[in-house]
Amino acid sequence: MLQFLKDMVKSFNVGSNKTHIAIVTYSTRAVLEFNFDRFNGSQITEAGYNSLIERDPISERLYLY
C-alpha cells in the first residue's frame, strides 16, 4: 500500500503552484493523515510527501487489513 501511495504522488506534478496532496485513511472511522496545507512553498515536493507516507502511524495503519 505504501508503494501505491508513492506511485500516486509520483504520477502528479506536485509543487507550490501545482498539485497539493492530502491523505485520509478510513475503515470504521476516517483519519486525516495530513491535509493539503501540510507543506508550504518549496517544501511541496515528491520527497516531502513520500516522507510523510513512510512515517508512523500511517504506515502501521495501512498494513492492518
LUMMI-745325 format. One record per residue (C-alpha): residue number from 1; x, y, z negated. Coordinates in Angstrom, 1 decimal, always signed. Layout:
N
+-----+--------+--------+--------+
|  nr |     c1 |     c2 |     c3 |
+-----+--------+--------+--------+
| NUM |      X |      Y |      Z |
...
+-----+--------+--------+--------+
//
This chain:
65
+-----+--------+--------+--------+
|  nr |     c1 |     c2 |     c3 |
+-----+--------+--------+--------+
|   1 |   +0.0 |   +0.0 |   +0.0 |
|   2 |   +2.8 |   +2.4 |   -0.8 |
|   3 |   +4.3 |   +1.9 |   +2.7 |
|   4 |   +0.9 |   +2.5 |   +4.2 |
|   5 |   +0.7 |   +5.9 |   +2.5 |
|   6 |   +4.2 |   +6.8 |   +3.5 |
|   7 |   +3.4 |   +5.9 |   +7.1 |
|   8 |   +0.2 |   +8.0 |   +6.9 |
|   9 |   +2.3 |  +11.0 |   +5.7 |
|  10 |   +4.8 |  +10.4 |   +8.5 |
|  11 |   +2.0 |  +10.5 |  +11.1 |
|  12 |   +1.1 |  +14.1 |  +10.1 |
|  13 |   +3.0 |  +17.2 |  +10.8 |
|  14 |   +3.5 |  +18.4 |   +7.2 |
|  15 |   +4.7 |  +21.8 |   +6.3 |
|  16 |   +3.8 |  +25.1 |   +4.7 |
|  17 |   +1.8 |  +26.3 |   +7.7 |
|  18 |   +0.9 |  +22.8 |   +8.8 |
|  19 |   -0.8 |  +19.8 |   +7.2 |
|  20 |   -1.1 |  +19.5 |   +3.4 |
|  21 |   -1.9 |  +16.2 |   +1.7 |
|  22 |   -3.9 |  +15.1 |   -1.3 |
|  23 |   -4.5 |  +11.6 |   -2.6 |
|  24 |   -7.4 |  +10.3 |   -4.6 |
|  25 |   -7.4 |   +6.7 |   -5.8 |
|  26 |  -10.6 |   +5.0 |   -6.8 |
|  27 |  -12.2 |   +1.8 |   -7.9 |
|  28 |  -14.8 |   +2.2 |  -10.7 |
|  29 |  -13.8 |   +5.9 |  -11.0 |
|  30 |  -11.9 |   +8.4 |   -8.9 |
|  31 |   -8.5 |   +9.7 |   -9.9 |
|  32 |   -6.9 |  +12.8 |   -8.3 |
|  33 |   -3.3 |  +11.7 |   -8.0 |
|  34 |   -2.2 |  +15.1 |   -6.5 |
|  35 |   -4.1 |  +17.9 |   -4.8 |
|  36 |   -3.4 |  +20.0 |   -1.8 |
|  37 |   -1.6 |  +22.7 |   -3.7 |
|  38 |   +0.9 |  +20.4 |   -5.5 |
|  39 |   +3.7 |  +21.9 |   -3.4 |
|  40 |   +4.3 |  +25.4 |   -2.1 |
|  41 |   +6.3 |  +26.8 |   +0.8 |
|  42 |   +9.4 |  +24.9 |   +1.7 |
|  43 |   +8.6 |  +22.2 |   -0.8 |
|  44 |   +5.9 |  +20.8 |   +1.5 |
|  45 |   +7.9 |  +18.1 |   +3.2 |
|  46 |   +7.5 |  +14.4 |   +4.1 |
|  47 |  +10.2 |  +13.6 |   +1.5 |
|  48 |   +8.4 |  +15.6 |   -1.2 |
|  49 |   +5.1 |  +13.7 |   -0.6 |
|  50 |   +6.9 |  +10.4 |   -0.5 |
|  51 |   +8.5 |  +11.1 |   -3.9 |
|  52 |   +5.0 |  +11.7 |   -5.3 |
|  53 |   +3.7 |   +8.5 |   -3.7 |
|  54 |   +6.6 |   +6.5 |   -5.3 |
|  55 |   +6.2 |   +7.9 |   -8.8 |
|  56 |   +4.4 |   +6.3 |  -11.7 |
|  57 |   +1.5 |   +5.9 |  -12.4 |
|  58 |   +0.2 |   +6.0 |   -8.8 |
|  59 |   +2.4 |   +3.1 |   -7.7 |
|  60 |   +1.2 |   +1.0 |  -10.6 |
|  61 |   -2.5 |   +1.5 |   -9.9 |
|  62 |   -2.1 |   +0.8 |   -6.2 |
|  63 |   -1.0 |   -2.7 |   -6.9 |
|  64 |   -3.7 |   -3.7 |   -9.4 |
|  65 |   -6.0 |   -5.2 |   -6.8 |
+-----+--------+--------+--------+
//
